[in-house]
């Protein structure tokens, strides 16, 4: 079976589950933004493909057959695994703590006003999403060098490097902007 055929079959099985939940084609169709006639055809095509009757049609709605209930139970397990997989893939990075490494001899101000993520200080630059240092980073992360003028003669180079993620880059920019205030 081709990927396209599997995708269509999976979609149709998801619709089957919706019809079972609502006991009526119209209610399931309305909830899922599909015409009732199209959903009815999908269920009929699914019955033809499986060569099984999936519903007993009554004046009060549809009653799922034993086979439909078995399919629904398996599909619920599949949906749970699918949802967990999607959640793991699309973890909301805004909820993720950012690991920041700053040596003891550098003081950063206004970090609590960085609202995008919770910042956690780490003890090693290896684990860090963002590194602030007096030395140019050896790792292939994105980095920016900032020169701070101390008095009229002395310039201090501070390197800010980050992993290539939106939140880490935003924290790097925030730190650099705070250095220029």
Buried (B, 14 or more C-beta within 10 A) or exposed (E): EEEEEEEBBBEBBBBBBBBBEBBBBEBBBBEEEBEBEEBBEBBEEBBEEBEBEBBEEEEEBBEBBEBBEEBBEEBEEBBEEEEEEEEEEEEEEEEBEBBBBBEEEEEBEEBEEBEEBEBEEBEEBEEBBBBBBEEEBEEEBBBBEBEEEEEEEEEEEBBBBBBEBEBBBBBBEBBBEBBEE
